[in-house]
Amino acid sequence: MKTLFSYLSAYKLRMALGLTIKTAGTLAELFLPLIMEHMIDNVAPGGDILALSLWGVGMLACAALGLVGNVTANRMASKVARDTTERLRADLFAKTLRLSARQTDETTVPSLVSRLSSDTYNVHNMIGMMQRLGVRAPILLIGSIVLTFLVDPVLALILVALVPVLTVIVILVTKRGISLYDGLQRSVDGMVRKVRDDHAGIRVIRALSRTQYESDSFRAVNENVVKSETKASLTTGVTNPLMSAVLNLGMAAVLFAGAFRVAGNYAMPGDLIAFTSYFTIILNAVISVGRIFVNYSKGGASAKRIAAVLAMPQELLPEPGAETEEQNAVIGFDHVSFSYGGVPALSDITFTLKKGESLGIIGATGSGKSTIVALLLRFYDADRGRVFVDGKDVRAYESGELRKKFGVVFQNDFLMAASIRENIDFERGLREEDLLLAAQYARADKFIGEHGGMDGTLTARGANFSGGQKQRLLIARAIAAAPEILILDDSSSALDYKTDALLRKTLRENLPDTAIVMIAQRISSVRFADKILVLDDGRAAGFGSDEALMRSCGVYRSIYASQHGEEEVRDER
């Protein structure tokens, strides 16, 4: 909760004013039963209509003060909750963008989504309710108990006897509730993950007729959320019934004892009416306290989850002692090994790539091709060995400085529901001529013209464009800022062979100083590169030109044979 308090501190003056107004309005309400008791026992029997009217006006004034004070304070509380949650959500979103890939993997994207949505919503409710009822309910509860001693000390002792019982109920339920709501939010994480995956793959699900299966699968996830929510709600939901039962028993005892005291002339009828009014106020206050602790259980669990992300240390910072080496290679891997959570992905990889050269990387699925890109961009740090860009260890760069050198097209990259211009520019403020030239180099200018030019719009995920068109738009985005290094990670899989060949030729001719790294499943997409790295289960099975690899690398020949046939392999040799 320390993190949340640090955000609330910016509004301490507004909160103090609101709480002061809330206190004044609540105290005004507390005097209503006392005034009523005085009117019944002392003013009414005397028949003084003027005095009775004046006291009635006094009651109306207290009621009006209570109404205006509570409405004003509630509006101020809502603004504090709104502004605090807005800042908290903005900082949390910014933090998620700065998390390292390892931290994102550990937290998971669905969990980050639920923390940004449902968790911040729970915190918003908690902040608002704590200001609206967190002051009002305790004042009404404690104030009513104190004032009952002024009305009838003997009856008040019955109330005092109930306080320890109510306190134990609240403490036990709240402690258990926070734990249960934390588990509920983890269940929500799983549901978000399921929804996210299904919506991303909705076309595949429909094409394979797996709609019913996915519906049944979601039903199981949904039932898990319902079970967690039911368990948490039932646990916290017993607070109000238990406290109400205890208070109702106390009320019965008060009425029973009060009747005897009035009959014996130890108390006046007005005293009993005032005491009953205070008891009703206490009952409502206790119900409000129960609501407070239910929301505190939810908000506290959510605030803890949010604080855990905000408190994550910033990783992959520049390391001043990182080595550099004098070389004319724009990319260098020096005996690099890497694993994901102990599972090896790359082992002892070494290669260099000079300015203007092209590198093709090929290998089976899971052989470590995309991991090389992740290490180049320093999404992760190598377990062993060193990665160099422009002769400088990537660990010595500021992340922004390093990544400005790259233009990248990732696997499963995304396009926004926006104009073609916005998708290629990507909020970088590039010149119009650079955008048009990039579209031309990516061989996208023709179909862009058919879709309304640069002002043409894409639907969500670019669904109104073909797979090959989307890939060429992504390539245009990658080259628009004239990067030193262009990385194309399986970015031509949706292109026909002719278009793929023409695109590679255009890039070589128009980007002579750009080092190009091409990752592909098709050997035709990489065989004309200056250098080819063949990966096999995370290890370098071969490195060199297409001609050299056809002579010396069995894995490369095997890939070629699987895609072109054994006869062509013999002919090539």
SULFENSUL-V486956 format. One record per residue. N is the residue number from 1. OMEGA is omega in radians with two decimals (999 if undefined). Layout:
BEGIN
N/OMEGA ; N/OMEGA
END
This chain:
BEGIN
1/3.14 ; 2/3.13 ; 3/-3.13 ; 4/3.13 ; 5/3.13 ; 6/3.08 ; 7/-3.13 ; 8/-3.08 ; 9/3.12 ; 10/-3.09 ; 11/-3.04 ; 12/3.13 ; 13/3.12 ; 14/3.11 ; 15/3.14 ; 16/3.12 ; 17/3.13 ; 18/3.14 ; 19/3.08 ; 20/3.12 ; 21/3.12 ; 22/3.14 ; 23/-3.13 ; 24/3.14 ; 25/-3.14 ; 26/3.11 ; 27/3.10 ; 28/3.12 ; 29/-3.09 ; 30/-3.09 ; 31/-3.09 ; 32/3.11 ; 33/3.12 ; 34/3.12 ; 35/3.13 ; 36/3.13 ; 37/3.13 ; 38/-3.13 ; 39/-3.10 ; 40/-3.01 ; 41/-2.99 ; 42/-3.04 ; 43/-3.07 ; 44/-3.13 ; 45/-3.13 ; 46/3.10 ; 47/-3.13 ; 48/-3.08 ; 49/-3.12 ; 50/3.14 ; 51/3.13 ; 52/3.12 ; 53/-3.14 ; 54/3.10 ; 55/3.07 ; 56/3.07 ; 57/3.10 ; 58/3.09 ; 59/3.12 ; 60/3.13 ; 61/3.11 ; 62/3.13 ; 63/3.13 ; 64/3.11 ; 65/3.11 ; 66/-3.14 ; 67/-3.10 ; 68/-3.12 ; 69/-3.11 ; 70/3.12 ; 71/3.13 ; 72/-3.12 ; 73/3.13 ; 74/3.10 ; 75/3.11 ; 76/3.12 ; 77/3.13 ; 78/3.12 ; 79/3.11 ; 80/3.13 ; 81/-3.14 ; 82/-3.06 ; 83/3.13 ; 84/-3.12 ; 85/3.10 ; 86/3.12 ; 87/-3.13 ; 88/-3.13 ; 89/3.13 ; 90/3.14 ; 91/3.13 ; 92/3.12 ; 93/3.12 ; 94/3.14 ; 95/-3.14 ; 96/3.11 ; 97/-3.12 ; 98/3.14 ; 99/3.06 ; 100/3.12 ; 101/3.12 ; 102/3.13 ; 103/3.10 ; 104/3.10 ; 105/-3.10 ; 106/-3.11 ; 107/-3.08 ; 108/-3.13 ; 109/3.10 ; 110/3.12 ; 111/3.09 ; 112/3.12 ; 113/-3.11 ; 114/3.08 ; 115/3.12 ; 116/-3.07 ; 117/-3.03 ; 118/-3.13 ; 119/3.10 ; 120/3.06 ; 121/3.11 ; 122/3.11 ; 123/3.10 ; 124/3.12 ; 125/-3.12 ; 126/-3.12 ; 127/-3.14 ; 128/-3.10 ; 129/3.13 ; 130/3.11 ; 131/-3.11 ; 132/-3.06 ; 133/-3.09 ; 134/3.07 ; 135/-3.06 ; 136/-3.07 ; 137/3.11 ; 138/3.13 ; 139/3.12 ; 140/-3.11 ; 141/-3.09 ; 142/-3.13 ; 143/3.14 ; 144/3.11 ; 145/3.14 ; 146/-3.10 ; 147/3.09 ; 148/3.08 ; 149/3.07 ; 150/-3.13 ; 151/-3.13 ; 152/-3.09 ; 153/-3.10 ; 154/3.11 ; 155/-3.13 ; 156/-3.14 ; 157/3.08 ; 158/3.10 ; 159/-3.11 ; 160/-3.13 ; 161/-3.12 ; 162/-3.03 ; 163/3.14 ; 164/-3.14 ; 165/3.13 ; 166/-3.13 ; 167/3.14 ; 168/3.14 ; 169/-3.10 ; 170/-3.09 ; 171/-3.09 ; 172/-3.10 ; 173/-3.12 ; 174/-3.13 ; 175/3.13 ; 176/-3.09 ; 177/-3.14 ; 178/3.13 ; 179/-3.11 ; 180/3.13 ; 181/3.03 ; 182/3.07 ; 183/3.10 ; 184/-3.13 ; 185/3.06 ; 186/3.06 ; 187/3.09 ; 188/3.06 ; 189/-3.13 ; 190/3.12 ; 191/3.10 ; 192/3.12 ; 193/-3.12 ; 194/3.14 ; 195/-3.12 ; 196/-3.12 ; 197/-3.10 ; 198/3.14 ; 199/3.10 ; 200/-3.10 ; 201/-3.04 ; 202/-3.13 ; 203/3.12 ; 204/-3.13 ; 205/3.14 ; 206/-3.09 ; 207/-3.12 ; 208/3.11 ; 209/-3.14 ; 210/-3.10 ; 211/-3.12 ; 212/3.13 ; 213/-3.13 ; 214/3.08 ; 215/3.10 ; 216/3.12 ; 217/3.11 ; 218/3.13 ; 219/3.12 ; 220/3.11 ; 221/-3.13 ; 222/3.12 ; 223/3.09 ; 224/3.08 ; 225/-3.14 ; 226/3.12 ; 227/3.13 ; 228/-3.13 ; 229/3.12 ; 230/-3.14 ; 231/3.13 ; 232/-3.10 ; 233/3.13 ; 234/-3.14 ; 235/-3.14 ; 236/-3.11 ; 237/3.12 ; 238/-3.07 ; 239/-3.09 ; 240/3.12 ; 241/-3.14 ; 242/-3.12 ; 243/3.11 ; 244/3.13 ; 245/3.13 ; 246/-3.12 ; 247/3.12 ; 248/3.04 ; 249/3.09 ; 250/3.11 ; 251/3.12 ; 252/3.12 ; 253/3.14 ; 254/-3.14 ; 255/3.12 ; 256/-3.13 ; 257/-3.13 ; 258/3.13 ; 259/3.11 ; 260/-3.11 ; 261/3.09 ; 262/3.13 ; 263/-3.13 ; 264/3.13 ; 265/3.04 ; 266/3.12 ; 267/3.14 ; 268/3.10 ; 269/3.12 ; 270/3.10 ; 271/-3.12 ; 272/3.12 ; 273/3.11 ; 274/-3.14 ; 275/3.11 ; 276/3.10 ; 277/3.12 ; 278/3.13 ; 279/3.08 ; 280/3.09 ; 281/3.14 ; 282/3.13 ; 283/3.11 ; 284/3.12 ; 285/3.13 ; 286/3.08 ; 287/3.10 ; 288/3.09 ; 289/3.08 ; 290/3.10 ; 291/3.13 ; 292/-3.07 ; 293/3.04 ; 294/3.12 ; 295/3.09 ; 296/3.10 ; 297/3.11 ; 298/-3.08 ; 299/3.13 ; 300/3.10 ; 301/-3.14 ; 302/3.12 ; 303/3.11 ; 304/3.13 ; 305/3.11 ; 306/-3.13 ; 307/3.14 ; 308/3.12 ; 309/-3.12 ; 310/-3.10 ; 311/-3.14 ; 312/-3.13 ; 313/3.11 ; 314/-3.11 ; 315/3.09 ; 316/3.04 ; 317/3.10 ; 318/3.11 ; 319/-3.06 ; 320/-3.09 ; 321/-3.12 ; 322/-3.02 ; 323/2.97 ; 324/3.09 ; 325/-3.12 ; 326/3.12 ; 327/3.13 ; 328/3.11 ; 329/3.12 ; 330/3.07 ; 331/3.09 ; 332/3.00 ; 333/-3.08 ; 334/3.10 ; 335/-3.05 ; 336/3.03 ; 337/-3.10 ; 338/3.09 ; 339/3.06 ; 340/3.11 ; 341/3.12 ; 342/3.11 ; 343/-3.07 ; 344/3.10 ; 345/3.08 ; 346/-3.14 ; 347/3.01 ; 348/-3.14 ; 349/3.12 ; 350/3.04 ; 351/3.06 ; 352/3.11 ; 353/-3.10 ; 354/3.11 ; 355/3.11 ; 356/3.12 ; 357/3.08 ; 358/3.13 ; 359/3.03 ; 360/3.10 ; 361/-3.09 ; 362/-3.14 ; 363/-3.12 ; 364/3.06 ; 365/-3.13 ; 366/-3.11 ; 367/3.08 ; 368/-3.06 ; 369/-3.10 ; 370/3.10 ; 371/3.09 ; 372/3.10 ; 373/-3.12 ; 374/3.12 ; 375/3.10 ; 376/-3.13 ; 377/-3.10 ; 378/2.92 ; 379/3.04 ; 380/2.98 ; 381/3.13 ; 382/3.07 ; 383/3.10 ; 384/3.14 ; 385/-3.08 ; 386/3.09 ; 387/-3.10 ; 388/2.98 ; 389/-3.05 ; 390/3.10 ; 391/-3.09 ; 392/3.12 ; 393/-3.10 ; 394/3.14 ; 395/3.14 ; 396/-3.10 ; 397/2.79 ; 398/-3.05 ; 399/3.14 ; 400/3.14 ; 401/-3.13 ; 402/-2.98 ; 403/3.03 ; 404/-3.14 ; 405/-3.00 ; 406/2.82 ; 407/-2.96 ; 408/2.90 ; 409/-3.12 ; 410/2.93 ; 411/3.10 ; 412/3.11 ; 413/-3.02 ; 414/3.05 ; 415/-3.10 ; 416/2.98 ; 417/-3.07 ; 418/-3.13 ; 419/3.09 ; 420/3.12 ; 421/-3.12 ; 422/-3.14 ; 423/3.12 ; 424/-3.14 ; 425/3.11 ; 426/3.07 ; 427/3.13 ; 428/3.12 ; 429/-3.12 ; 430/3.14 ; 431/-3.12 ; 432/-3.12 ; 433/3.09 ; 434/3.12 ; 435/-3.13 ; 436/3.14 ; 437/3.11 ; 438/3.11 ; 439/3.12 ; 440/3.13 ; 441/-3.13 ; 442/-3.14 ; 443/-3.14 ; 444/-3.01 ; 445/-3.09 ; 446/-3.09 ; 447/3.03 ; 448/3.10 ; 449/3.14 ; 450/-3.13 ; 451/3.08 ; 452/3.13 ; 453/-3.09 ; 454/3.13 ; 455/3.08 ; 456/-3.03 ; 457/3.04 ; 458/3.01 ; 459/-3.11 ; 460/-3.14 ; 461/3.09 ; 462/-3.04 ; 463/-3.14 ; 464/3.06 ; 465/3.10 ; 466/3.14 ; 467/3.13 ; 468/3.11 ; 469/3.12 ; 470/3.13 ; 471/3.13 ; 472/3.03 ; 473/3.13 ; 474/3.08 ; 475/3.09 ; 476/3.09 ; 477/-3.06 ; 478/-3.06 ; 479/-3.04 ; 480/-3.10 ; 481/3.10 ; 482/-3.10 ; 483/3.04 ; 484/-3.10 ; 485/3.11 ; 486/3.14 ; 487/3.14 ; 488/-3.06 ; 489/3.14 ; 490/-3.02 ; 491/3.13 ; 492/-3.06 ; 493/-3.11 ; 494/-3.12 ; 495/3.02 ; 496/-3.04 ; 497/-3.11 ; 498/3.14 ; 499/3.12 ; 500/-3.13 ; 501/3.13 ; 502/3.13 ; 503/3.14 ; 504/3.12 ; 505/-3.14 ; 506/-3.13 ; 507/-3.14 ; 508/-3.07 ; 509/-3.01 ; 510/3.09 ; 511/-3.02 ; 512/-3.10 ; 513/-3.10 ; 514/3.03 ; 515/-3.07 ; 516/3.07 ; 517/-3.11 ; 518/3.07 ; 519/-3.05 ; 520/3.00 ; 521/-3.12 ; 522/-3.12 ; 523/3.14 ; 524/-3.13 ; 525/-3.07 ; 526/-2.95 ; 527/3.12 ; 528/3.07 ; 529/3.12 ; 530/3.12 ; 531/3.12 ; 532/3.06 ; 533/3.13 ; 534/-3.13 ; 535/3.10 ; 536/3.14 ; 537/3.06 ; 538/-3.14 ; 539/3.11 ; 540/3.13 ; 541/3.12 ; 542/3.11 ; 543/-3.13 ; 544/3.14 ; 545/3.12 ; 546/-3.13 ; 547/-3.13 ; 548/-3.11 ; 549/3.10 ; 550/3.12 ; 551/-2.91 ; 552/-3.00 ; 553/-3.14 ; 554/3.14 ; 555/-3.14 ; 556/3.12 ; 557/3.14 ; 558/3.10 ; 559/3.13 ; 560/-3.11 ; 561/-3.11 ; 562/-3.10 ; 563/-3.08 ; 564/3.12 ; 565/-3.08 ; 566/-3.10 ; 567/-3.12 ; 568/3.12 ; 569/3.13 ; 570/3.13 ; 571/-3.12 ; 572/-3.10 ; 573/999
END
